[in-house]
Amino acid sequence: MAYANTTSKRDQVLAQLHANMVAIATPTYANNVKRVFTYDAQRLVLGGESPAIAIVPVTDTRVRALACSSDEYRMLVQIVGVLRVDSSASAWKSKIQLLAGDIQQAIANDRQLTSKAVYIEVDEVDISDAPVSGNRVLAVCAIAATIVYRVGVLDVTT
């Protein structure tokens, strides 16, 4: 059987979320995101330019079969944003809150992930910091989100 696309609907949803995170840039947002990874959260702490974002799918569960020959899925994702800042900078918390706000705004601006999902919603936002090398701090925001999307029963790419 030939499918409509060569990419599964799940991967299309994640790719659109990735593209939305890459688009975080001034003047629309407070930050210019330098790097975005999907599945590679460990790369955030290995160095490189910041701010950076990782999208980590946590679970992907089939919720129900629909009468329209589709199955509905609920994917839980963690969207992790990091900033490397000087530990003497008292403003690290406000800077990471701005990044968390940018991520939430990018989600709100495309709630259906360009028609690839039924919806995406933010469930929880956590902010913390951790010392790295020297006088540097890794400021982190972790945003838990739920994506609901539908997959055709006969074609996993639609």
CNS distance restraints for C-alpha pairs under 8 A (distance, minus, plus):
assign (resid   3 and name CA) (resid 155 and name CA) 5.83 0.50 0.50
assign (resid   3 and name CA) (resid 156 and name CA) 7.59 0.50 0.50
assign (resid   3 and name CA) (resid 157 and name CA) 6.57 0.50 0.50
assign (resid   4 and name CA) (resid 155 and name CA) 7.27 0.50 0.50
assign (resid   4 and name CA) (resid 157 and name CA) 6.34 0.50 0.50
assign (resid   4 and name CA) (resid 158 and name CA) 6.94 0.50 0.50
assign (resid   5 and name CA) (resid 157 and name CA) 5.54 0.50 0.50
assign (resid   5 and name CA) (resid 158 and name CA) 7.59 0.50 0.50
assign (resid   6 and name CA) (resid 157 and name CA) 6.99 0.50 0.50
assign (resid   7 and name CA) (resid  11 and name CA) 6.31 0.50 0.50
assign (resid   7 and name CA) (resid  12 and name CA) 6.48 0.50 0.50
assign (resid   7 and name CA) (resid 157 and name CA) 5.92 0.50 0.50
assign (resid   8 and name CA) (resid  12 and name CA) 6.27 0.50 0.50
assign (resid   8 and name CA) (resid 156 and name CA) 5.67 0.50 0.50
assign (resid   8 and name CA) (resid 157 and name CA) 4.35 0.50 0.50
assign (resid   8 and name CA) (resid 158 and name CA) 7.66 0.50 0.50
assign (resid   9 and name CA) (resid  13 and name CA) 6.17 0.50 0.50
assign (resid   9 and name CA) (resid 116 and name CA) 7.48 0.50 0.50
assign (resid   9 and name CA) (resid 150 and name CA) 7.88 0.50 0.50
assign (resid   9 and name CA) (resid 151 and name CA) 6.38 0.50 0.50
assign (resid   9 and name CA) (resid 156 and name CA) 6.21 0.50 0.50
assign (resid   9 and name CA) (resid 157 and name CA) 4.66 0.50 0.50
assign (resid   9 and name CA) (resid 158 and name CA) 5.97 0.50 0.50
assign (resid  10 and name CA) (resid  14 and name CA) 6.38 0.50 0.50
assign (resid  10 and name CA) (resid 149 and name CA) 7.97 0.50 0.50
assign (resid  11 and name CA) (resid  15 and name CA) 5.96 0.50 0.50
assign (resid  12 and name CA) (resid  16 and name CA) 6.22 0.50 0.50
assign (resid  12 and name CA) (resid 116 and name CA) 6.99 0.50 0.50
assign (resid  13 and name CA) (resid  17 and name CA) 6.34 0.50 0.50
assign (resid  13 and name CA) (resid 113 and name CA) 6.76 0.50 0.50
assign (resid  13 and name CA) (resid 116 and name CA) 5.69 0.50 0.50
assign (resid  13 and name CA) (resid 117 and name CA) 6.56 0.50 0.50
assign (resid  13 and name CA) (resid 149 and name CA) 7.91 0.50 0.50
assign (resid  14 and name CA) (resid  18 and name CA) 6.07 0.50 0.50
assign (resid  14 and name CA) (resid  38 and name CA) 7.72 0.50 0.50
assign (resid  15 and name CA) (resid  19 and name CA) 6.16 0.50 0.50
assign (resid  16 and name CA) (resid  20 and name CA) 6.18 0.50 0.50
assign (resid  16 and name CA) (resid 113 and name CA) 5.92 0.50 0.50
assign (resid  16 and name CA) (resid 114 and name CA) 7.23 0.50 0.50
assign (resid  16 and name CA) (resid 116 and name CA) 7.83 0.50 0.50
assign (resid  17 and name CA) (resid  21 and name CA) 6.33 0.50 0.50
assign (resid  17 and name CA) (resid 113 and name CA) 6.49 0.50 0.50
assign (resid  18 and name CA) (resid  22 and name CA) 6.26 0.50 0.50
assign (resid  18 and name CA) (resid  36 and name CA) 6.92 0.50 0.50
assign (resid  18 and name CA) (resid  37 and name CA) 7.53 0.50 0.50
assign (resid  18 and name CA) (resid  38 and name CA) 6.91 0.50 0.50
assign (resid  18 and name CA) (resid  55 and name CA) 7.28 0.50 0.50
assign (resid  19 and name CA) (resid  23 and name CA) 6.30 0.50 0.50
assign (resid  20 and name CA) (resid  24 and name CA) 7.05 0.50 0.50
assign (resid  20 and name CA) (resid 106 and name CA) 6.25 0.50 0.50
assign (resid  20 and name CA) (resid 107 and name CA) 7.59 0.50 0.50
assign (resid  20 and name CA) (resid 110 and name CA) 7.88 0.50 0.50
assign (resid  21 and name CA) (resid  33 and name CA) 7.72 0.50 0.50
assign (resid  21 and name CA) (resid  36 and name CA) 6.91 0.50 0.50
assign (resid  21 and name CA) (resid  53 and name CA) 7.44 0.50 0.50
assign (resid  21 and name CA) (resid 103 and name CA) 6.89 0.50 0.50
assign (resid  21 and name CA) (resid 106 and name CA) 6.73 0.50 0.50
assign (resid  22 and name CA) (resid  33 and name CA) 6.52 0.50 0.50
assign (resid  22 and name CA) (resid  34 and name CA) 7.85 0.50 0.50
assign (resid  22 and name CA) (resid  35 and name CA) 7.29 0.50 0.50
assign (resid  22 and name CA) (resid  36 and name CA) 6.19 0.50 0.50
assign (resid  23 and name CA) (resid  33 and name CA) 7.75 0.50 0.50
assign (resid  24 and name CA) (resid  28 and name CA) 7.59 0.50 0.50
assign (resid  24 and name CA) (resid  29 and name CA) 6.06 0.50 0.50
assign (resid  24 and name CA) (resid  31 and name CA) 6.70 0.50 0.50
assign (resid  24 and name CA) (resid  32 and name CA) 5.93 0.50 0.50
assign (resid  24 and name CA) (resid  33 and name CA) 5.76 0.50 0.50
assign (resid  24 and name CA) (resid 102 and name CA) 6.94 0.50 0.50
assign (resid  24 and name CA) (resid 103 and name CA) 7.64 0.50 0.50
assign (resid  24 and name CA) (resid 106 and name CA) 7.06 0.50 0.50
assign (resid  25 and name CA) (resid  29 and name CA) 5.37 0.50 0.50
assign (resid  25 and name CA) (resid  30 and name CA) 7.08 0.50 0.50
assign (resid  25 and name CA) (resid  31 and name CA) 5.54 0.50 0.50
assign (resid  25 and name CA) (resid  32 and name CA) 4.07 0.50 0.50
assign (resid  25 and name CA) (resid  33 and name CA) 6.24 0.50 0.50
assign (resid  26 and name CA) (resid  30 and name CA) 5.81 0.50 0.50
assign (resid  26 and name CA) (resid  31 and name CA) 5.94 0.50 0.50
assign (resid  26 and name CA) (resid  32 and name CA) 5.89 0.50 0.50
assign (resid  29 and name CA) (resid 102 and name CA) 5.87 0.50 0.50
assign (resid  30 and name CA) (resid  98 and name CA) 6.51 0.50 0.50
assign (resid  30 and name CA) (resid  99 and name CA) 7.25 0.50 0.50
assign (resid  30 and name CA) (resid 102 and name CA) 6.70 0.50 0.50
assign (resid  31 and name CA) (resid  51 and name CA) 7.46 0.50 0.50
assign (resid  31 and name CA) (resid  98 and name CA) 7.61 0.50 0.50
assign (resid  31 and name CA) (resid  99 and name CA) 6.50 0.50 0.50
assign (resid  31 and name CA) (resid 102 and name CA) 7.23 0.50 0.50
assign (resid  32 and name CA) (resid  51 and name CA) 7.11 0.50 0.50
assign (resid  33 and name CA) (resid  50 and name CA) 6.88 0.50 0.50
assign (resid  33 and name CA) (resid  51 and name CA) 5.12 0.50 0.50
assign (resid  33 and name CA) (resid  52 and name CA) 5.72 0.50 0.50
assign (resid  33 and name CA) (resid  53 and name CA) 7.48 0.50 0.50
assign (resid  34 and name CA) (resid  49 and name CA) 6.10 0.50 0.50
assign (resid  34 and name CA) (resid  50 and name CA) 5.82 0.50 0.50
assign (resid  34 and name CA) (resid  51 and name CA) 5.80 0.50 0.50
assign (resid  34 and name CA) (resid  52 and name CA) 5.69 0.50 0.50
assign (resid  35 and name CA) (resid  49 and name CA) 7.16 0.50 0.50
assign (resid  35 and name CA) (resid  50 and name CA) 7.16 0.50 0.50
assign (resid  35 and name CA) (resid  51 and name CA) 7.14 0.50 0.50
assign (resid  35 and name CA) (resid  52 and name CA) 4.73 0.50 0.50
assign (resid  35 and name CA) (resid  53 and name CA) 6.35 0.50 0.50
assign (resid  36 and name CA) (resid  52 and name CA) 5.77 0.50 0.50
assign (resid  36 and name CA) (resid  53 and name CA) 4.72 0.50 0.50
assign (resid  36 and name CA) (resid  54 and name CA) 5.62 0.50 0.50
assign (resid  36 and name CA) (resid  55 and name CA) 7.73 0.50 0.50
assign (resid  37 and name CA) (resid  41 and name CA) 6.88 0.50 0.50
assign (resid  37 and name CA) (resid  43 and name CA) 7.87 0.50 0.50
assign (resid  37 and name CA) (resid  53 and name CA) 6.32 0.50 0.50
assign (resid  37 and name CA) (resid  54 and name CA) 4.60 0.50 0.50
assign (resid  37 and name CA) (resid  55 and name CA) 6.20 0.50 0.50
assign (resid  38 and name CA) (resid  54 and name CA) 5.61 0.50 0.50
assign (resid  38 and name CA) (resid  55 and name CA) 4.66 0.50 0.50
assign (resid  38 and name CA) (resid  56 and name CA) 6.11 0.50 0.50
assign (resid  39 and name CA) (resid  54 and name CA) 7.00 0.50 0.50
assign (resid  39 and name CA) (resid  55 and name CA) 6.05 0.50 0.50
assign (resid  39 and name CA) (resid  56 and name CA) 4.95 0.50 0.50
assign (resid  39 and name CA) (resid  57 and name CA) 7.00 0.50 0.50
assign (resid  40 and name CA) (resid  44 and name CA) 7.78 0.50 0.50
assign (resid  40 and name CA) (resid  54 and name CA) 6.53 0.50 0.50
assign (resid  40 and name CA) (resid  55 and name CA) 7.70 0.50 0.50
assign (resid  40 and name CA) (resid  56 and name CA) 7.37 0.50 0.50
assign (resid  41 and name CA) (resid  45 and name CA) 7.90 0.50 0.50
assign (resid  41 and name CA) (resid  54 and name CA) 5.15 0.50 0.50
assign (resid  41 and name CA) (resid  55 and name CA) 7.14 0.50 0.50
assign (resid  41 and name CA) (resid  56 and name CA) 6.78 0.50 0.50
assign (resid  41 and name CA) (resid  80 and name CA) 7.61 0.50 0.50
assign (resid  42 and name CA) (resid  46 and name CA) 6.90 0.50 0.50
assign (resid  43 and name CA) (resid  47 and name CA) 7.32 0.50 0.50
assign (resid  44 and name CA) (resid  48 and name CA) 7.76 0.50 0.50
assign (resid  44 and name CA) (resid  52 and name CA) 6.70 0.50 0.50
assign (resid  44 and name CA) (resid  53 and name CA) 7.32 0.50 0.50
assign (resid  44 and name CA) (resid  54 and name CA) 7.12 0.50 0.50
assign (resid  44 and name CA) (resid  82 and name CA) 7.01 0.50 0.50
assign (resid  45 and name CA) (resid 138 and name CA) 7.99 0.50 0.50
assign (resid  50 and name CA) (resid  82 and name CA) 6.70 0.50 0.50
assign (resid  50 and name CA) (resid  83 and name CA) 5.25 0.50 0.50
assign (resid  50 and name CA) (resid  84 and name CA) 6.21 0.50 0.50
assign (resid  51 and name CA) (resid  81 and name CA) 6.93 0.50 0.50
assign (resid  51 and name CA) (resid  82 and name CA) 5.60 0.50 0.50
assign (resid  51 and name CA) (resid  83 and name CA) 4.79 0.50 0.50
assign (resid  51 and name CA) (resid  84 and name CA) 7.36 0.50 0.50
assign (resid  51 and name CA) (resid  99 and name CA) 7.86 0.50 0.50
assign (resid  52 and name CA) (resid  81 and name CA) 5.68 0.50 0.50
assign (resid  52 and name CA) (resid  82 and name CA) 5.44 0.50 0.50
assign (resid  52 and name CA) (resid  83 and name CA) 6.87 0.50 0.50
assign (resid  53 and name CA) (resid  79 and name CA) 6.82 0.50 0.50
assign (resid  53 and name CA) (resid  80 and name CA) 5.44 0.50 0.50
assign (resid  53 and name CA) (resid  81 and name CA) 4.36 0.50 0.50
assign (resid  53 and name CA) (resid  82 and name CA) 6.43 0.50 0.50
assign (resid  54 and name CA) (resid  78 and name CA) 7.96 0.50 0.50
assign (resid  54 and name CA) (resid  79 and name CA) 5.73 0.50 0.50
assign (resid  54 and name CA) (resid  80 and name CA) 5.12 0.50 0.50
assign (resid  54 and name CA) (resid  81 and name CA) 6.56 0.50 0.50
assign (resid  55 and name CA) (resid  77 and name CA) 6.77 0.50 0.50
assign (resid  55 and name CA) (resid  78 and name CA) 5.91 0.50 0.50
assign (resid  55 and name CA) (resid  79 and name CA) 4.61 0.50 0.50
assign (resid  55 and name CA) (resid  80 and name CA) 6.46 0.50 0.50
assign (resid  56 and name CA) (resid  77 and name CA) 5.49 0.50 0.50
assign (resid  56 and name CA) (resid  78 and name CA) 5.11 0.50 0.50
assign (resid  56 and name CA) (resid  79 and name CA) 6.32 0.50 0.50
assign (resid  56 and name CA) (resid  80 and name CA) 7.89 0.50 0.50
assign (resid  57 and name CA) (resid  75 and name CA) 7.05 0.50 0.50
assign (resid  57 and name CA) (resid  76 and name CA) 6.11 0.50 0.50
assign (resid  57 and name CA) (resid  77 and name CA) 4.28 0.50 0.50
assign (resid  57 and name CA) (resid  78 and name CA) 6.39 0.50 0.50
assign (resid  58 and name CA) (resid  75 and name CA) 7.32 0.50 0.50
assign (resid  58 and name CA) (resid  76 and name CA) 5.39 0.50 0.50
assign (resid  58 and name CA) (resid  77 and name CA) 5.21 0.50 0.50
assign (resid  58 and name CA) (resid  78 and name CA) 6.87 0.50 0.50
assign (resid  59 and name CA) (resid  74 and name CA) 8.00 0.50 0.50
assign (resid  59 and name CA) (resid  75 and name CA) 5.55 0.50 0.50
assign (resid  59 and name CA) (resid  76 and name CA) 5.25 0.50 0.50
assign (resid  59 and name CA) (resid  77 and name CA) 7.22 0.50 0.50
assign (resid  60 and name CA) (resid  73 and name CA) 6.69 0.50 0.50
assign (resid  60 and name CA) (resid  74 and name CA) 5.73 0.50 0.50
assign (resid  60 and name CA) (resid  75 and name CA) 4.16 0.50 0.50
assign (resid  60 and name CA) (resid  76 and name CA) 6.44 0.50 0.50
assign (resid  61 and name CA) (resid  73 and name CA) 5.44 0.50 0.50
assign (resid  61 and name CA) (resid  74 and name CA) 5.29 0.50 0.50
assign (resid  61 and name CA) (resid  75 and name CA) 6.28 0.50 0.50
assign (resid  62 and name CA) (resid  71 and name CA) 6.91 0.50 0.50
assign (resid  62 and name CA) (resid  72 and name CA) 5.95 0.50 0.50
assign (resid  62 and name CA) (resid  73 and name CA) 4.34 0.50 0.50
assign (resid  62 and name CA) (resid  74 and name CA) 6.46 0.50 0.50
assign (resid  63 and name CA) (resid  71 and name CA) 7.47 0.50 0.50
assign (resid  63 and name CA) (resid  72 and name CA) 5.51 0.50 0.50
assign (resid  63 and name CA) (resid  73 and name CA) 5.26 0.50 0.50
assign (resid  63 and name CA) (resid  74 and name CA) 6.45 0.50 0.50
assign (resid  64 and name CA) (resid  71 and name CA) 5.81 0.50 0.50
assign (resid  64 and name CA) (resid  72 and name CA) 5.41 0.50 0.50
assign (resid  64 and name CA) (resid  73 and name CA) 7.34 0.50 0.50
assign (resid  65 and name CA) (resid  69 and name CA) 7.56 0.50 0.50
assign (resid  65 and name CA) (resid  70 and name CA) 6.21 0.50 0.50
assign (resid  65 and name CA) (resid  71 and name CA) 4.44 0.50 0.50
assign (resid  65 and name CA) (resid  72 and name CA) 6.32 0.50 0.50
assign (resid  66 and name CA) (resid  70 and name CA) 5.29 0.50 0.50
assign (resid  66 and name CA) (resid  71 and name CA) 5.64 0.50 0.50
assign (resid  66 and name CA) (resid  72 and name CA) 7.03 0.50 0.50
assign (resid  69 and name CA) (resid 152 and name CA) 6.08 0.50 0.50
assign (resid  69 and name CA) (resid 153 and name CA) 5.54 0.50 0.50
assign (resid  69 and name CA) (resid 154 and name CA) 7.73 0.50 0.50
assign (resid  70 and name CA) (resid 150 and name CA) 6.12 0.50 0.50
assign (resid  70 and name CA) (resid 151 and name CA) 5.32 0.50 0.50
assign (resid  70 and name CA) (resid 152 and name CA) 4.32 0.50 0.50
assign (resid  70 and name CA) (resid 153 and name CA) 5.05 0.50 0.50
assign (resid  71 and name CA) (resid 150 and name CA) 5.53 0.50 0.50
assign (resid  71 and name CA) (resid 151 and name CA) 5.32 0.50 0.50
assign (resid  71 and name CA) (resid 152 and name CA) 6.43 0.50 0.50
assign (resid  71 and name CA) (resid 153 and name CA) 6.37 0.50 0.50
assign (resid  72 and name CA) (resid 148 and name CA) 7.02 0.50 0.50
assign (resid  72 and name CA) (resid 149 and name CA) 5.84 0.50 0.50
assign (resid  72 and name CA) (resid 150 and name CA) 4.43 0.50 0.50
assign (resid  72 and name CA) (resid 151 and name CA) 6.47 0.50 0.50
assign (resid  73 and name CA) (resid 148 and name CA) 5.67 0.50 0.50
assign (resid  73 and name CA) (resid 149 and name CA) 5.43 0.50 0.50
assign (resid  73 and name CA) (resid 150 and name CA) 6.02 0.50 0.50
assign (resid  73 and name CA) (resid 151 and name CA) 7.65 0.50 0.50
assign (resid  74 and name CA) (resid 146 and name CA) 6.68 0.50 0.50
assign (resid  74 and name CA) (resid 147 and name CA) 5.73 0.50 0.50
assign (resid  74 and name CA) (resid 148 and name CA) 4.58 0.50 0.50
assign (resid  74 and name CA) (resid 149 and name CA) 6.64 0.50 0.50
assign (resid  75 and name CA) (resid 146 and name CA) 5.75 0.50 0.50
assign (resid  75 and name CA) (resid 147 and name CA) 5.09 0.50 0.50
assign (resid  75 and name CA) (resid 148 and name CA) 6.36 0.50 0.50
assign (resid  76 and name CA) (resid 144 and name CA) 7.16 0.50 0.50
assign (resid  76 and name CA) (resid 145 and name CA) 5.86 0.50 0.50
assign (resid  76 and name CA) (resid 146 and name CA) 4.66 0.50 0.50
assign (resid  76 and name CA) (resid 147 and name CA) 6.36 0.50 0.50
assign (resid  77 and name CA) (resid 144 and name CA) 5.89 0.50 0.50
assign (resid  77 and name CA) (resid 145 and name CA) 5.40 0.50 0.50
assign (resid  77 and name CA) (resid 146 and name CA) 6.37 0.50 0.50
assign (resid  77 and name CA) (resid 147 and name CA) 7.66 0.50 0.50
assign (resid  78 and name CA) (resid 142 and name CA) 6.41 0.50 0.50
assign (resid  78 and name CA) (resid 143 and name CA) 5.56 0.50 0.50
assign (resid  78 and name CA) (resid 144 and name CA) 4.67 0.50 0.50
assign (resid  78 and name CA) (resid 145 and name CA) 6.36 0.50 0.50
assign (resid  79 and name CA) (resid 142 and name CA) 5.80 0.50 0.50
assign (resid  79 and name CA) (resid 143 and name CA) 5.02 0.50 0.50
assign (resid  79 and name CA) (resid 144 and name CA) 6.43 0.50 0.50
assign (resid  79 and name CA) (resid 145 and name CA) 7.53 0.50 0.50
assign (resid  80 and name CA) (resid 140 and name CA) 6.94 0.50 0.50
assign (resid  80 and name CA) (resid 141 and name CA) 5.70 0.50 0.50
assign (resid  80 and name CA) (resid 142 and name CA) 4.50 0.50 0.50
assign (resid  80 and name CA) (resid 143 and name CA) 6.24 0.50 0.50
assign (resid  81 and name CA) (resid  96 and name CA) 7.99 0.50 0.50
assign (resid  81 and name CA) (resid  99 and name CA) 6.97 0.50 0.50
assign (resid  81 and name CA) (resid 100 and name CA) 7.09 0.50 0.50
assign (resid  81 and name CA) (resid 140 and name CA) 5.69 0.50 0.50
assign (resid  81 and name CA) (resid 141 and name CA) 5.15 0.50 0.50
assign (resid  81 and name CA) (resid 142 and name CA) 6.48 0.50 0.50
assign (resid  82 and name CA) (resid  96 and name CA) 7.44 0.50 0.50
assign (resid  82 and name CA) (resid 138 and name CA) 6.52 0.50 0.50
assign (resid  82 and name CA) (resid 139 and name CA) 5.54 0.50 0.50
assign (resid  82 and name CA) (resid 140 and name CA) 4.60 0.50 0.50
assign (resid  82 and name CA) (resid 141 and name CA) 6.52 0.50 0.50
assign (resid  83 and name CA) (resid  96 and name CA) 6.76 0.50 0.50
assign (resid  83 and name CA) (resid 138 and name CA) 5.80 0.50 0.50
assign (resid  83 and name CA) (resid 139 and name CA) 5.14 0.50 0.50
assign (resid  83 and name CA) (resid 140 and name CA) 6.65 0.50 0.50
assign (resid  84 and name CA) (resid 136 and name CA) 6.60 0.50 0.50
assign (resid  84 and name CA) (resid 137 and name CA) 5.78 0.50 0.50
assign (resid  84 and name CA) (resid 138 and name CA) 4.81 0.50 0.50
assign (resid  84 and name CA) (resid 139 and name CA) 6.32 0.50 0.50
assign (resid  85 and name CA) (resid  89 and name CA) 7.12 0.50 0.50
assign (resid  85 and name CA) (resid  92 and name CA) 6.59 0.50 0.50
assign (resid  85 and name CA) (resid 136 and name CA) 5.67 0.50 0.50
assign (resid  85 and name CA) (resid 137 and name CA) 5.36 0.50 0.50
assign (resid  85 and name CA) (resid 138 and name CA) 6.55 0.50 0.50
assign (resid  85 and name CA) (resid 139 and name CA) 7.23 0.50 0.50
assign (resid  86 and name CA) (resid 135 and name CA) 5.92 0.50 0.50
assign (resid  86 and name CA) (resid 136 and name CA) 4.67 0.50 0.50
assign (resid  86 and name CA) (resid 137 and name CA) 6.03 0.50 0.50
assign (resid  87 and name CA) (resid  92 and name CA) 7.92 0.50 0.50
assign (resid  87 and name CA) (resid 131 and name CA) 7.71 0.50 0.50
assign (resid  87 and name CA) (resid 135 and name CA) 5.29 0.50 0.50
assign (resid  87 and name CA) (resid 136 and name CA) 5.08 0.50 0.50
assign (resid  87 and name CA) (resid 137 and name CA) 5.20 0.50 0.50
assign (resid  88 and name CA) (resid 135 and name CA) 7.38 0.50 0.50
assign (resid  91 and name CA) (resid  95 and name CA) 6.23 0.50 0.50
assign (resid  92 and name CA) (resid  96 and name CA) 6.19 0.50 0.50
assign (resid  92 and name CA) (resid 139 and name CA) 6.86 0.50 0.50
assign (resid  93 and name CA) (resid  97 and name CA) 6.10 0.50 0.50
assign (resid  93 and name CA) (resid 127 and name CA) 8.00 0.50 0.50
assign (resid  93 and name CA) (resid 139 and name CA) 7.49 0.50 0.50
assign (resid  94 and name CA) (resid  98 and name CA) 6.20 0.50 0.50
assign (resid  95 and name CA) (resid  99 and name CA) 6.51 0.50 0.50
assign (resid  96 and name CA) (resid 100 and name CA) 6.17 0.50 0.50
assign (resid  96 and name CA) (resid 127 and name CA) 7.39 0.50 0.50
assign (resid  96 and name CA) (resid 139 and name CA) 6.23 0.50 0.50
assign (resid  96 and name CA) (resid 140 and name CA) 6.70 0.50 0.50
assign (resid  96 and name CA) (resid 141 and name CA) 6.55 0.50 0.50
assign (resid  97 and name CA) (resid 101 and name CA) 6.05 0.50 0.50
assign (resid  97 and name CA) (resid 127 and name CA) 7.45 0.50 0.50
assign (resid  97 and name CA) (resid 141 and name CA) 7.51 0.50 0.50
assign (resid  98 and name CA) (resid 102 and name CA) 6.13 0.50 0.50
assign (resid  99 and name CA) (resid 103 and name CA) 6.28 0.50 0.50
assign (resid  99 and name CA) (resid 141 and name CA) 7.71 0.50 0.50
assign (resid 100 and name CA) (resid 104 and name CA) 6.25 0.50 0.50
assign (resid 100 and name CA) (resid 125 and name CA) 7.68 0.50 0.50
assign (resid 100 and name CA) (resid 141 and name CA) 5.98 0.50 0.50
assign (resid 100 and name CA) (resid 142 and name CA) 7.92 0.50 0.50
assign (resid 100 and name CA) (resid 143 and name CA) 7.53 0.50 0.50
assign (resid 101 and name CA) (resid 105 and name CA) 6.00 0.50 0.50
assign (resid 102 and name CA) (resid 106 and name CA) 6.12 0.50 0.50
assign (resid 103 and name CA) (resid 107 and name CA) 6.33 0.50 0.50
assign (resid 104 and name CA) (resid 108 and name CA) 6.18 0.50 0.50
assign (resid 104 and name CA) (resid 122 and name CA) 7.23 0.50 0.50
assign (resid 105 and name CA) (resid 109 and name CA) 6.00 0.50 0.50
assign (resid 106 and name CA) (resid 110 and name CA) 6.69 0.50 0.50
assign (resid 107 and name CA) (resid 111 and name CA) 5.87 0.50 0.50
assign (resid 107 and name CA) (resid 120 and name CA) 7.12 0.50 0.50
assign (resid 107 and name CA) (resid 121 and name CA) 7.44 0.50 0.50
assign (resid 107 and name CA) (resid 122 and name CA) 7.95 0.50 0.50
assign (resid 108 and name CA) (resid 121 and name CA) 7.94 0.50 0.50
assign (resid 110 and name CA) (resid 114 and name CA) 6.43 0.50 0.50
assign (resid 111 and name CA) (resid 119 and name CA) 5.29 0.50 0.50
assign (resid 111 and name CA) (resid 120 and name CA) 5.37 0.50 0.50
assign (resid 111 and name CA) (resid 121 and name CA) 7.32 0.50 0.50
assign (resid 112 and name CA) (resid 116 and name CA) 6.31 0.50 0.50
assign (resid 112 and name CA) (resid 117 and name CA) 4.89 0.50 0.50
assign (resid 112 and name CA) (resid 118 and name CA) 5.52 0.50 0.50
assign (resid 112 and name CA) (resid 119 and name CA) 4.60 0.50 0.50
assign (resid 112 and name CA) (resid 120 and name CA) 6.42 0.50 0.50
assign (resid 113 and name CA) (resid 117 and name CA) 5.68 0.50 0.50
assign (resid 113 and name CA) (resid 119 and name CA) 7.31 0.50 0.50
assign (resid 113 and name CA) (resid 120 and name CA) 7.56 0.50 0.50
assign (resid 116 and name CA) (resid 149 and name CA) 6.99 0.50 0.50
assign (resid 117 and name CA) (resid 147 and name CA) 6.95 0.50 0.50
assign (resid 117 and name CA) (resid 148 and name CA) 5.95 0.50 0.50
assign (resid 117 and name CA) (resid 149 and name CA) 4.28 0.50 0.50
assign (resid 117 and name CA) (resid 150 and name CA) 6.87 0.50 0.50
assign (resid 118 and name CA) (resid 147 and name CA) 7.67 0.50 0.50
assign (resid 118 and name CA) (resid 148 and name CA) 5.46 0.50 0.50
assign (resid 118 and name CA) (resid 149 and name CA) 5.08 0.50 0.50
assign (resid 118 and name CA) (resid 150 and name CA) 7.16 0.50 0.50
assign (resid 119 and name CA) (resid 147 and name CA) 5.91 0.50 0.50
assign (resid 119 and name CA) (resid 148 and name CA) 5.53 0.50 0.50
assign (resid 119 and name CA) (resid 149 and name CA) 7.08 0.50 0.50
assign (resid 120 and name CA) (resid 145 and name CA) 6.82 0.50 0.50
assign (resid 120 and name CA) (resid 146 and name CA) 5.56 0.50 0.50
assign (resid 120 and name CA) (resid 147 and name CA) 4.32 0.50 0.50
assign (resid 120 and name CA) (resid 148 and name CA) 6.40 0.50 0.50
assign (resid 121 and name CA) (resid 145 and name CA) 5.51 0.50 0.50
assign (resid 121 and name CA) (resid 146 and name CA) 5.44 0.50 0.50
assign (resid 121 and name CA) (resid 147 and name CA) 6.67 0.50 0.50
assign (resid 122 and name CA) (resid 143 and name CA) 6.94 0.50 0.50
assign (resid 122 and name CA) (resid 144 and name CA) 6.08 0.50 0.50
assign (resid 122 and name CA) (resid 145 and name CA) 4.32 0.50 0.50
assign (resid 122 and name CA) (resid 146 and name CA) 6.54 0.50 0.50
assign (resid 123 and name CA) (resid 143 and name CA) 7.45 0.50 0.50
assign (resid 123 and name CA) (resid 144 and name CA) 5.38 0.50 0.50
assign (resid 123 and name CA) (resid 145 and name CA) 5.13 0.50 0.50
assign (resid 123 and name CA) (resid 146 and name CA) 6.86 0.50 0.50
assign (resid 124 and name CA) (resid 143 and name CA) 5.72 0.50 0.50
assign (resid 124 and name CA) (resid 144 and name CA) 5.08 0.50 0.50
assign (resid 124 and name CA) (resid 145 and name CA) 7.07 0.50 0.50
assign (resid 125 and name CA) (resid 141 and name CA) 6.92 0.50 0.50
assign (resid 125 and name CA) (resid 142 and name CA) 5.77 0.50 0.50
assign (resid 125 and name CA) (resid 143 and name CA) 4.54 0.50 0.50
assign (resid 125 and name CA) (resid 144 and name CA) 6.44 0.50 0.50
assign (resid 126 and name CA) (resid 141 and name CA) 5.55 0.50 0.50
assign (resid 126 and name CA) (resid 142 and name CA) 5.13 0.50 0.50
assign (resid 126 and name CA) (resid 143 and name CA) 6.46 0.50 0.50
assign (resid 127 and name CA) (resid 139 and name CA) 7.59 0.50 0.50
assign (resid 127 and name CA) (resid 140 and name CA) 5.71 0.50 0.50
assign (resid 127 and name CA) (resid 141 and name CA) 4.42 0.50 0.50
assign (resid 127 and name CA) (resid 142 and name CA) 6.46 0.50 0.50
assign (resid 128 and name CA) (resid 139 and name CA) 6.02 0.50 0.50
assign (resid 128 and name CA) (resid 140 and name CA) 5.31 0.50 0.50
assign (resid 128 and name CA) (resid 141 and name CA) 6.52 0.50 0.50
assign (resid 129 and name CA) (resid 137 and name CA) 6.52 0.50 0.50
assign (resid 129 and name CA) (resid 138 and name CA) 5.52 0.50 0.50
assign (resid 129 and name CA) (resid 139 and name CA) 4.28 0.50 0.50
assign (resid 129 and name CA) (resid 140 and name CA) 5.71 0.50 0.50
assign (resid 130 and name CA) (resid 137 and name CA) 5.67 0.50 0.50
assign (resid 130 and name CA) (resid 138 and name CA) 5.22 0.50 0.50
assign (resid 130 and name CA) (resid 139 and name CA) 6.55 0.50 0.50
assign (resid 131 and name CA) (resid 135 and name CA) 7.67 0.50 0.50
assign (resid 131 and name CA) (resid 136 and name CA) 6.20 0.50 0.50
assign (resid 131 and name CA) (resid 137 and name CA) 4.45 0.50 0.50
assign (resid 131 and name CA) (resid 138 and name CA) 6.07 0.50 0.50
assign (resid 132 and name CA) (resid 136 and name CA) 5.61 0.50 0.50
assign (resid 132 and name CA) (resid 137 and name CA) 5.48 0.50 0.50
assign (resid 132 and name CA) (resid 138 and name CA) 6.29 0.50 0.50
assign (resid 133 and name CA) (resid 137 and name CA) 7.76 0.50 0.50
assign (resid 150 and name CA) (resid 158 and name CA) 7.90 0.50 0.50
assign (resid 151 and name CA) (resid 155 and name CA) 7.34 0.50 0.50
assign (resid 151 and name CA) (resid 156 and name CA) 5.65 0.50 0.50
assign (resid 151 and name CA) (resid 157 and name CA) 6.97 0.50 0.50
assign (resid 151 and name CA) (resid 158 and name CA) 5.62 0.50 0.50
assign (resid 152 and name CA) (resid 156 and name CA) 5.60 0.50 0.50
assign (resid 152 and name CA) (resid 157 and name CA) 7.25 0.50 0.50
assign (resid 152 and name CA) (resid 158 and name CA) 5.33 0.50 0.50
